[in-house]
Amino acid sequence: GAGVSQSPSNKVTEKGKDVELRCDPISGHTALYWYRQRLGQGLEFLIYFQGNSAPDKSGLPSDRFSAERTGESVSTLTIQRTQQEDSAVYLCASSFAGSSTEAFFGQGTRLTVV
Amino acid sequence: SQQGEEDPQALSIQEGENATMNCSYKTSINNLQWYRQNSGRGLVHLILIRSNEREKHSGRLRVTLDTSKKSSSLLITASRAADTASYFCATGIKGSGNTGKLIFGQGTTLQVKP
């Protein structure tokens, strides 16, 4: 596709349910990032995938959060047993060569846990 | 913990004035990037400055980097109402090889009054 695509755009879920967020990066981009942004706040790093290297998971806030990436394509971020504090916009970005080049962002998934 | 800290958190100016935003960081970097965000969704890349560069220009944007002080500034000259947005600095953290993750600051909210 022409840009980074995220789905769904909005997700409302009940506390305790699991959710899965999807990111389709730009074709050919080896790096993929997930960030969380709470209302009025900065971007909180969650996880970074680079090619076939082991992902950098140092930003995942708890073991309820996990992410996978299939080769250099689609990535899914899974949040298990959602809590109200998980409510935020989850942003995905991809780049051609990690942080050496500019990152292109999707429009994000707004997650609301009720 | 997040890498960058931005100053000021909020800035309000009149159209035609210049806007200056500052960013400080903590660790060694490959580069520093500036992004813009409208309406709390996807970010757009503005400019990238490498660790061996001191100043860079792009249109009405001027970025400086002082690696000895671990700080950067973004200057927007002759501001316009359309420049109203949140601006974030992001540091490319040194990783294996020439890649690495991208860590964002908390952002500066700029309001340009017509």
Interface residues (C-beta under 8 A of the other chain):
Chain A: V4 A31 Y33 Y35 Q37 L39 Q41 G42 L43 E44 F45 Y48 Q50 S53 D56 V89 L91 A93 S95 A97 G98 S99 S100 T101 E102 A103 F104 F105 G106 Q107 G108
Chain B: Q2 N30 N31 Q33 G40 R41 G42 L43 V44 H45 L48 F88 A90 T91 G92 I93 G95 S96 N98 T99 G100 K101 L102 I103 F104 G105 Q106 G107
